[in-house]
Amino acid sequence: MKNKTLLSVAVLLMLTMGSCHKDADPIVNYAFNDYVSFNEAENSYAGKFRVLWNALNQNYTLWDYEEKNGLDWDEVYRKYLPKFVDLDSAKTEVTDSMLKAVLTEVVTPLHDGHMLVEMHNHKTGNFVSVSPGGIRAQDRDDYEAARYFEPYLYTYYANGELEKYQEYDTRCLSQFKRICNTKGIGYLWAYDEVTRLESKTEQTDGDAIMLKGLKHFCTEIEELANAPFTKASLTRYNQLVAESKYLNIPDLEPIATEFIDNGISVKFALTNDHIAYLYLSNFSLTPYLNELYQEDMFPNADGHVLEQIKTVRSVWLSWFTAIQTLHKAGQLKGVIIDVRSNGGGYTNDSRYVIGSLLPSGDIQYGWARFKRGVGRYDFSPLMSQYSFTMAEDHETIDDVPVAVLVNSNSVSMSEMTALTAKQMPNARLIGKRTFGGLCALAGNETSSLNYSGHVGIRNETPVYVYLPTLCIFDIDKKPIEGIGVTPDIEVDFDMTKMGTTGRDSQLDRALEYIRNGN
């Protein structure tokens, strides 16, 4: 309440200030859910555009970069405001596709890879969103290969090329698929049990109760499996698990809602010639490895969840232990870190991944600047940006080759990992150019500290923008937002080869680099 009172006074003062437009849009920090600023946008498309234009004008961290790329933001106002005014006066209903088409034209030229712009279509009641980075990614030559990528190492294991292999996946959809598709548990067990009970010549009352319950369970699971798996699906699934407890279905456990944000797939492999491989689907390791984070991220963890956390930890620990043991013995051939199609996450994860190969004391990978006012070019000076390294005693891996695998769907923290690898003389970046979404974003509660960050509240305010808090530059002080990090060794992912032989062309190239040195 205190913040709202102070904000109201600030807004009244700001309303008296002029701007470059005759309708004198207020200069405010749109990171707040300010009802004065959003008022016109509730029932006006032109009002939504004015909020969007002003919010970006005052809070965006890349204006000098956009200007160098030929974008005139004032011209955008002059060109597109009439189009939104036309939507307000349209005689037919403004459909979501009509709104999305105009919104797409406005935001597509912007380079912020994280950005998501959302407008509420007050005519249909739906929220319409556009991601300029997502649109740009569709033009990349490895878009289809990277879109749903996940490494497949079974061929290497089956061929006897791996001495060790472990994997575990706590992502909600993966847990649900396991319940659906694993023989002897979950849905397949229930389906087989229905068949068995129906084939009995004489059924007891208990059989009839079980049959009815199992049929209901199977029907519900099939409906969930045939639709997109959402938060609502997870709620429905967990309710079904509770209702079906009396059926004693093997391995049928609820899926913790904390895994929506903190689920992760981890894979560890050790080749016969001692190359240690680690794959992460995203950077969410910290809650699994650090007890303080674990308590915060998994506050209501039951025995099943704790066991899952322990299993993820054991996969990472196998990788780390292999590196430590083999390097001390002089037997480590090399290290592969696979962040292909990794969407990012906790920066603290660096300590446990690439930072576990480096000396303690952190390592600079680039530079950063903040927004320091509501003026379009009010930026802070450039400040050093560091990757965290492991503080505990560990081996420094500087005498064997390190390969980091990336593709066009490697985003954010994956790209910071890539930039860090660029600073290691024994490391090579292998694969395809990364996504180009390095500019970081803090939580909404802190974004106002730097005049940037979230605009509005998603699915609530008439306009919402997921906006970077700071701008990242590489070690040469060049912005690479919307471009990405270029690999040292560019290799296409051969989808045909994977389909016919089960071999990963990018992984094979990383193995070649480590074994041959080029």
C-alpha positions as CSV (number, residue, x, y, z in Angstrom):
1,M,0.0,0.0,0.0
2,K,2.8,2.4,0.8
3,N,4.4,1.8,-2.6
4,K,1.1,2.5,-4.4
5,T,0.7,5.8,-2.5
6,L,4.2,7.0,-3.4
7,L,3.7,5.9,-7.0
8,S,0.4,7.8,-7.3
9,V,2.2,11.0,-6.2
10,A,5.0,10.4,-8.6
11,V,2.6,9.8,-11.5
12,L,0.7,13.1,-10.8
13,L,4.0,14.9,-11.0
14,M,5.1,13.1,-14.2
15,L,1.8,13.9,-15.9
16,T,2.8,17.5,-15.9
17,M,5.9,16.8,-17.9
18,G,5.9,17.1,-21.7
19,S,7.1,14.7,-24.4
20,C,7.9,14.6,-28.1
21,H,4.2,14.0,-28.9
22,K,1.4,16.5,-28.8
23,D,-0.7,14.3,-26.6
24,A,2.0,14.5,-23.9
25,D,2.3,10.9,-22.9
26,P,3.5,10.7,-19.2
27,I,7.1,9.8,-18.5
28,V,6.8,7.0,-16.0
29,N,8.6,3.8,-15.1
30,Y,6.4,1.3,-16.8
31,A,8.0,-1.5,-14.8
32,F,5.3,-0.8,-12.2
33,N,1.7,-2.0,-12.7
34,D,0.6,1.7,-12.9
35,Y,-3.2,1.9,-13.4
36,V,-2.9,5.6,-14.6
37,S,-0.5,4.6,-17.4
38,F,-2.5,1.6,-18.5
39,N,-6.0,3.2,-18.2
40,E,-6.4,4.2,-21.8
41,A,-5.1,0.8,-23.0
42,E,-7.9,-1.1,-21.3
43,N,-10.3,-0.5,-24.2
44,S,-8.3,1.1,-26.9
45,Y,-5.8,-0.4,-29.4
46,A,-4.2,3.0,-29.9
47,G,-3.9,3.2,-26.1
48,K,-2.1,-0.1,-26.0
49,F,0.3,1.0,-28.7
50,R,1.1,4.2,-26.8
51,V,1.8,2.3,-23.6
52,L,4.1,-0.1,-25.6
53,W,5.9,2.6,-27.5
54,N,6.5,4.8,-24.4
55,A,7.4,1.9,-22.2
56,L,10.1,0.7,-24.6
57,N,11.2,4.3,-25.3
58,Q,11.9,4.8,-21.6
59,N,13.0,1.3,-20.5
60,Y,14.7,-0.5,-23.4
61,T,18.5,-1.0,-23.1
62,L,19.5,-1.3,-26.7
63,W,18.5,1.9,-28.4
64,D,22.0,2.9,-29.7
65,Y,22.3,-0.7,-31.1
66,E,18.9,-0.5,-32.8
67,E,19.8,2.9,-34.2
68,K,23.0,1.5,-35.7
69,N,20.9,-1.2,-37.3
70,G,18.6,1.4,-38.9
71,L,15.6,1.5,-36.6
72,D,14.0,4.9,-36.1
73,W,11.7,4.6,-33.0
74,D,10.0,7.9,-33.6
75,E,9.2,6.9,-37.1
76,V,7.7,3.7,-35.7
77,Y,5.3,5.9,-33.7
78,R,4.3,7.9,-36.7
79,K,3.9,4.9,-38.9
80,Y,2.0,2.5,-36.6
81,L,-0.1,4.7,-34.4
82,P,-2.6,5.2,-37.3
83,K,-2.8,1.5,-37.8
84,F,-3.8,0.9,-34.2
85,V,-6.3,3.9,-34.4
86,D,-7.8,2.1,-37.4
87,L,-8.3,-1.0,-35.3
88,D,-10.3,1.1,-32.8
89,S,-12.6,2.3,-35.6
90,A,-12.9,-1.0,-37.4
91,K,-16.5,-1.8,-38.3
92,T,-15.8,-5.6,-38.0
93,E,-14.5,-7.3,-34.9
94,V,-10.8,-7.1,-34.5
95,T,-9.6,-10.7,-34.4
96,D,-6.5,-11.9,-32.6
97,S,-4.8,-12.5,-35.9
98,M,-5.4,-8.9,-37.0
99,L,-4.0,-7.6,-33.8
100,K,-1.0,-10.0,-33.9
101,A,-0.2,-9.0,-37.5
102,V,0.2,-5.3,-36.6
103,L,2.0,-6.0,-33.4
104,T,4.4,-8.3,-35.2
105,E,5.3,-5.5,-37.6
106,V,6.1,-3.2,-34.7
107,V,8.4,-5.5,-32.7
108,T,10.0,-7.8,-35.3
109,P,13.0,-5.3,-35.9
110,L,13.9,-5.3,-32.2
111,H,17.0,-7.4,-31.4
112,D,16.3,-8.3,-27.7
113,G,16.3,-12.1,-27.8
114,H,14.4,-12.5,-24.6
115,M,11.6,-10.1,-25.4
116,L,8.0,-11.1,-25.4
117,V,5.3,-8.5,-26.1
118,E,1.7,-9.2,-25.1
119,M,-1.4,-7.3,-25.7
120,H,-4.9,-8.0,-24.4
121,N,-7.5,-8.0,-27.2
122,H,-10.4,-6.4,-25.4
123,K,-12.7,-7.4,-28.2
124,T,-12.1,-11.2,-27.9
125,G,-10.8,-11.4,-24.3
126,N,-7.6,-13.2,-25.4
127,F,-4.0,-12.2,-24.9
128,V,-1.9,-12.0,-28.1
129,S,1.8,-12.3,-27.9
130,V,4.8,-11.9,-30.2
131,S,8.5,-12.7,-29.7
132,P,10.9,-11.0,-32.1
133,G,13.6,-13.4,-31.2
134,G,11.4,-16.4,-32.0
135,I,10.4,-14.9,-35.3
136,R,14.1,-14.2,-36.2
137,A,15.0,-17.8,-35.2
138,Q,12.8,-19.2,-37.9
139,D,15.2,-17.9,-40.5
140,R,18.1,-19.9,-39.1
141,D,19.3,-22.9,-41.2
142,D,19.2,-25.2,-38.2
143,Y,15.9,-24.1,-36.9
144,E,14.1,-27.4,-37.4
145,A,17.1,-29.4,-36.1
146,A,17.3,-27.3,-32.9
147,R,13.6,-26.8,-32.3
148,Y,13.0,-30.0,-30.3
149,F,16.6,-31.3,-30.0
150,E,17.7,-33.6,-27.3
151,P,20.8,-35.7,-27.5
152,Y,20.4,-39.4,-28.2
153,L,23.3,-41.5,-26.9
154,Y,21.9,-45.0,-27.1
155,T,23.8,-45.8,-30.3
156,Y,27.1,-44.9,-28.6
157,Y,26.2,-47.1,-25.6
158,A,24.9,-50.0,-27.7
159,N,28.1,-49.9,-29.8
160,G,30.2,-50.3,-26.7
161,E,31.8,-46.8,-27.0
162,L,30.7,-45.7,-23.6
163,E,32.3,-47.0,-20.4
164,K,29.5,-45.3,-18.3
165,Y,26.2,-43.7,-19.0
166,Q,23.6,-42.2,-16.7
167,E,20.6,-39.9,-17.2
168,Y,17.6,-38.6,-15.3
169,D,14.8,-36.2,-16.2
170,T,12.5,-34.3,-13.7
171,R,10.7,-32.1,-16.2
172,C,6.9,-32.4,-15.8
173,L,6.1,-33.5,-19.4
174,S,8.9,-36.1,-19.2
175,Q,7.6,-37.5,-15.9
176,F,4.2,-37.7,-17.4
177,K,5.5,-39.5,-20.6
178,R,7.3,-42.0,-18.4
179,I,4.0,-42.9,-16.6
180,C,2.3,-43.2,-20.0
181,N,5.0,-45.2,-21.9
182,T,6.9,-47.4,-19.5
183,K,6.1,-51.1,-19.5
184,G,5.0,-52.5,-16.1
185,I,4.1,-49.2,-14.5
186,G,1.5,-46.4,-14.8
187,Y,-0.8,-46.4,-17.8
188,L,0.5,-49.5,-19.5
189,W,0.3,-51.6,-16.3
190,A,-3.3,-50.3,-15.8
191,Y,-4.2,-51.1,-19.4
192,D,-2.8,-54.6,-19.1
193,E,-4.7,-55.1,-15.9
194,V,-8.0,-54.0,-17.5
195,T,-7.4,-56.7,-20.2
196,R,-6.7,-59.3,-17.6
197,L,-9.8,-58.5,-15.5
198,E,-12.0,-58.4,-18.5
199,S,-10.8,-61.8,-19.6
200,K,-11.8,-63.5,-16.3
201,T,-14.8,-65.8,-16.6
202,E,-15.9,-64.9,-13.1
203,Q,-15.4,-61.5,-11.5
204,T,-15.6,-60.8,-7.8
205,D,-17.1,-57.6,-6.5
206,G,-13.6,-56.4,-5.9
207,D,-12.7,-57.2,-9.5
208,A,-15.6,-55.1,-10.7
209,I,-14.6,-52.1,-8.5
210,M,-11.0,-52.4,-9.7
211,L,-12.0,-52.7,-13.4
212,K,-14.2,-49.6,-13.2
213,G,-11.5,-47.6,-11.5
214,L,-8.8,-48.7,-13.9
215,K,-10.9,-47.9,-17.0
216,H,-11.5,-44.4,-15.6
217,F,-7.8,-44.0,-15.0
218,C,-6.9,-45.1,-18.5
219,T,-9.5,-42.8,-20.1
220,E,-8.3,-39.8,-18.1
221,I,-4.6,-40.5,-19.0
222,E,-5.5,-40.9,-22.6
223,E,-7.3,-37.5,-22.7
224,L,-4.3,-35.8,-21.0
225,A,-1.9,-37.5,-23.4
226,N,-3.8,-36.3,-26.5
227,A,-3.7,-32.6,-25.5
228,P,-1.0,-30.1,-24.8
229,F,0.5,-30.7,-21.3
230,T,-0.1,-27.4,-19.4
231,K,-0.2,-26.3,-15.8
232,A,-3.9,-27.2,-15.8
233,S,-3.0,-30.7,-17.1
234,L,-0.6,-31.1,-14.2
235,T,-3.3,-30.2,-11.7
236,R,-5.7,-32.7,-13.3
237,Y,-3.1,-35.4,-13.4
238,N,-2.2,-34.9,-9.7
239,Q,-5.9,-35.1,-8.8
240,L,-6.2,-38.3,-10.7
241,V,-3.2,-39.8,-8.9
242,A,-4.9,-39.0,-5.6
243,E,-8.2,-40.5,-6.7
244,S,-6.5,-43.6,-8.0
245,K,-4.4,-44.4,-4.9
246,Y,-6.6,-47.4,-4.0
247,L,-5.8,-49.0,-7.4
248,N,-2.1,-49.6,-6.3
249,I,-0.8,-48.7,-9.8
250,P,3.0,-49.2,-9.8
251,D,5.2,-46.0,-9.7
252,L,2.1,-43.8,-9.9
253,E,3.3,-40.7,-8.0
254,P,2.2,-37.0,-8.2
255,I,4.4,-34.6,-10.1
256,A,5.6,-31.7,-7.9
257,T,4.5,-28.3,-9.2
258,E,8.0,-27.0,-8.4
259,F,9.3,-29.0,-11.4
260,I,7.4,-26.7,-13.7
261,D,10.2,-24.1,-13.3
262,N,13.0,-26.3,-11.9
263,G,12.6,-29.5,-13.9
264,I,15.8,-30.6,-15.7
265,S,17.2,-33.4,-17.9
266,V,20.8,-34.4,-17.1
267,K,22.9,-36.9,-19.0
268,F,26.4,-38.1,-18.2
269,A,28.6,-40.3,-20.4
270,L,32.2,-41.4,-20.2
271,T,33.8,-42.8,-23.3
272,N,36.2,-45.7,-23.3
273,D,39.1,-43.4,-23.9
274,H,38.0,-41.2,-20.9
275,I,36.1,-38.2,-22.5
276,A,33.6,-37.0,-19.9
277,Y,30.3,-35.7,-21.4
278,L,27.6,-33.7,-19.7
279,Y,24.2,-32.6,-21.1
280,L,21.8,-30.1,-19.5
281,S,18.4,-29.3,-20.9
282,N,18.5,-26.0,-19.0
283,F,20.4,-24.4,-16.2
284,S,18.5,-25.5,-13.1
285,L,21.2,-27.5,-11.4
286,T,21.6,-25.2,-8.4
287,P,18.5,-26.3,-6.5
288,Y,19.6,-29.9,-6.8
289,L,23.1,-29.3,-5.7
290,N,22.9,-26.6,-3.1
291,E,20.8,-27.2,0.0
292,L,19.9,-23.5,0.6
293,Y,18.5,-23.2,-2.9
294,Q,16.8,-26.6,-2.5
295,E,14.8,-25.4,0.5
296,D,13.8,-22.3,-1.4
297,M,12.9,-24.0,-4.7
298,F,11.4,-27.2,-3.3
299,P,9.9,-26.0,0.0
300,N,7.3,-28.9,0.3
301,A,9.5,-31.7,-1.0
302,D,8.2,-35.1,0.1
303,G,10.2,-38.4,0.0
304,H,9.6,-39.0,-3.7
305,V,10.7,-35.5,-4.7
306,L,13.8,-35.7,-2.4
307,E,14.7,-39.0,-4.2
308,Q,14.4,-37.3,-7.6
309,I,16.6,-34.4,-6.4
310,K,19.1,-37.0,-5.1
311,T,19.1,-38.8,-8.5
312,V,19.8,-35.6,-10.5
313,R,22.6,-34.8,-8.1
314,S,24.1,-38.3,-8.6
315,V,24.2,-37.9,-12.4
316,W,26.1,-34.6,-12.1
317,L,28.3,-35.9,-9.4
318,S,29.3,-38.9,-11.6
319,W,30.5,-36.5,-14.3
320,F,32.3,-34.2,-11.8
321,T,33.9,-37.2,-10.0
322,A,35.0,-38.8,-13.2
323,I,36.8,-35.5,-14.2
324,Q,38.4,-35.1,-10.8
325,T,39.6,-38.7,-10.5
326,L,40.8,-39.1,-14.1
327,H,42.6,-35.8,-14.2
328,K,44.4,-36.5,-11.0
329,A,45.5,-39.8,-12.5
330,G,46.6,-38.1,-15.8
331,Q,44.0,-40.2,-17.7
332,L,41.4,-37.5,-18.7
333,K,41.2,-37.2,-22.4
334,G,38.8,-34.3,-22.6
335,V,35.5,-32.8,-21.6
336,I,32.3,-32.1,-23.5
337,I,29.6,-29.8,-22.2
338,D,26.4,-30.0,-24.3
339,V,24.1,-27.0,-24.1
340,R,22.3,-27.4,-27.4
341,S,18.7,-26.2,-27.2
342,N,19.3,-25.2,-23.6
343,G,17.1,-22.2,-22.8
344,G,19.1,-20.9,-19.9
345,G,18.4,-20.4,-16.2
346,Y,20.4,-19.8,-13.1
347,T,23.7,-18.0,-13.6
348,N,24.8,-19.7,-10.4
349,D,24.9,-23.0,-12.3
350,S,28.1,-21.8,-13.9
351,R,29.9,-22.9,-10.7
352,Y,28.9,-26.5,-11.3
353,V,29.3,-26.7,-15.1
354,I,32.0,-24.7,-17.0
355,G,33.1,-23.0,-13.7
356,S,34.0,-26.4,-12.2
357,L,36.8,-26.7,-14.8
358,L,38.3,-23.3,-14.1
359,P,40.3,-21.9,-11.2
360,S,38.4,-20.4,-8.3
361,G,37.9,-16.6,-8.5
362,D,35.5,-16.3,-11.4
363,I,36.3,-15.4,-15.0
364,Q,35.3,-12.4,-17.1
365,Y,33.4,-13.3,-20.3
366,G,32.1,-9.8,-21.3
367,W,30.6,-6.5,-20.2
368,A,27.2,-5.2,-19.1
369,R,25.4,-1.9,-18.8
370,F,22.2,-0.9,-17.1
371,K,19.4,1.6,-17.9
372,R,20.0,4.6,-15.7
373,G,17.0,6.8,-16.4
374,V,13.9,7.2,-18.5
375,G,15.7,9.0,-21.3
376,R,16.1,6.8,-24.4
377,Y,19.9,6.8,-24.1
378,D,20.3,6.9,-20.4
379,F,22.8,4.0,-19.9
380,S,25.4,3.2,-17.3
381,P,29.1,2.8,-18.1
382,L,30.2,-0.7,-19.2
383,M,30.9,-2.9,-16.2
384,S,32.8,-6.2,-16.2
385,Q,30.6,-9.3,-16.4
386,Y,31.8,-12.6,-14.8
387,S,31.0,-16.3,-14.9
388,F,31.0,-17.9,-11.4
389,T,33.7,-20.6,-10.9
390,M,33.8,-23.3,-8.2
391,A,35.1,-22.0,-4.9
392,E,35.7,-25.4,-3.4
393,D,39.0,-27.2,-4.0
394,H,38.9,-28.9,-7.5
395,E,41.1,-29.8,-10.5
396,T,41.7,-27.0,-13.0
397,I,41.2,-28.5,-16.4
398,D,43.6,-26.5,-18.6
399,D,45.7,-29.2,-20.1
400,V,43.1,-31.3,-22.0
401,P,40.7,-30.2,-24.8
402,V,37.2,-28.9,-23.8
403,A,34.3,-28.8,-26.3
404,V,31.1,-26.9,-25.7
405,L,28.2,-27.9,-28.1
406,V,25.7,-25.2,-29.1
407,N,23.0,-24.6,-31.6
408,S,20.5,-21.8,-32.6
409,N,18.3,-22.7,-29.7
410,S,21.1,-22.3,-27.1
411,V,19.9,-19.2,-25.2
412,S,20.9,-16.8,-22.4
413,M,22.9,-18.7,-19.8
414,S,23.9,-21.2,-22.5
415,E,25.4,-18.2,-24.4
416,M,27.2,-16.9,-21.4
417,T,28.7,-20.4,-21.1
418,A,29.7,-20.1,-24.7
419,L,31.3,-16.7,-24.2
420,T,33.2,-18.1,-21.2
421,A,34.5,-21.0,-23.3
422,K,35.8,-18.4,-25.7
423,Q,38.1,-17.2,-22.9
424,M,39.6,-20.7,-22.4
425,P,42.7,-21.5,-24.5
426,N,41.9,-25.2,-24.4
427,A,38.2,-24.9,-25.2
428,R,36.3,-24.8,-28.6
429,L,32.7,-23.9,-29.3
430,I,31.3,-26.5,-31.7
431,G,28.0,-26.6,-33.6
432,K,25.9,-23.6,-34.9
433,R,25.6,-20.0,-34.0
434,T,23.6,-19.4,-30.7
435,F,20.2,-17.8,-30.4
436,G,21.2,-14.2,-29.5
437,G,19.4,-13.7,-26.3
438,L,22.1,-12.7,-23.8
439,C,20.6,-9.5,-22.2
440,A,19.6,-10.6,-18.7
441,L,16.4,-10.1,-16.8
442,A,16.0,-9.8,-13.1
443,G,12.8,-10.4,-11.2
444,N,9.9,-8.0,-11.5
445,E,10.4,-6.9,-7.9
446,T,13.9,-5.5,-8.6
447,S,13.5,-4.2,-12.2
448,S,12.6,-0.6,-11.1
449,L,16.1,-0.2,-9.7
450,N,17.5,0.2,-13.2
451,Y,14.6,1.7,-15.1
452,S,14.1,-1.5,-17.0
453,G,12.7,-4.9,-16.7
454,H,9.1,-6.3,-16.9
455,V,6.4,-3.9,-18.2
456,G,3.1,-4.7,-16.6
457,I,2.0,-8.1,-15.5
458,R,1.5,-11.0,-17.9
459,N,-2.1,-12.1,-18.5
460,E,-3.3,-9.2,-16.3
461,T,-2.4,-5.8,-17.6
462,P,-3.5,-4.8,-21.2
463,V,0.1,-4.6,-22.2
464,Y,3.0,-6.8,-21.0
465,V,6.6,-6.8,-22.1
466,Y,9.3,-9.3,-20.9
467,L,12.2,-6.9,-21.2
468,P,15.9,-7.1,-20.4
469,T,17.3,-5.5,-17.2
470,L,20.8,-5.1,-18.6
471,C,22.6,-5.3,-21.9
472,I,25.4,-7.8,-22.4
473,F,28.5,-7.2,-24.6
474,D,31.2,-9.7,-25.5
475,I,34.8,-9.4,-24.3
476,D,35.5,-7.0,-27.2
477,K,32.6,-4.8,-26.1
478,K,30.5,-5.7,-29.1
479,P,26.7,-6.3,-28.6
480,I,25.6,-9.6,-30.0
481,E,22.0,-9.5,-29.1
482,G,19.8,-10.9,-31.9
483,I,23.0,-12.4,-33.5
484,G,24.4,-14.9,-31.1
485,V,27.8,-16.4,-30.4
486,T,29.7,-17.8,-33.4
487,P,31.2,-21.3,-32.9
488,D,34.9,-21.9,-33.4
489,I,34.0,-25.0,-35.4
490,E,30.8,-24.8,-37.3
491,V,29.0,-28.2,-37.8
492,D,25.5,-28.9,-39.0
493,F,23.3,-31.4,-37.2
494,D,22.8,-34.1,-39.8
495,M,19.2,-35.2,-39.2
496,T,19.4,-37.8,-41.9
497,K,22.5,-39.3,-40.4
498,M,20.8,-39.4,-36.9
499,G,17.7,-41.0,-38.4
500,T,19.6,-43.7,-40.3
501,T,22.6,-44.5,-38.1
502,G,21.7,-42.9,-34.7
503,R,24.9,-40.9,-34.7
504,D,25.2,-37.2,-33.8
505,S,27.3,-35.3,-36.3
506,Q,28.0,-32.4,-33.9
507,L,28.9,-34.7,-31.0
508,D,31.1,-36.8,-33.4
509,R,32.9,-33.6,-34.4
510,A,33.5,-32.7,-30.7
511,L,35.0,-36.2,-30.1
512,E,37.2,-35.7,-33.2
513,Y,38.5,-32.3,-31.9
514,I,39.3,-33.8,-28.5
515,R,41.0,-36.9,-30.0
516,N,42.9,-35.2,-32.8
517,G,43.3,-31.6,-31.6
518,N,41.7,-30.0,-34.6
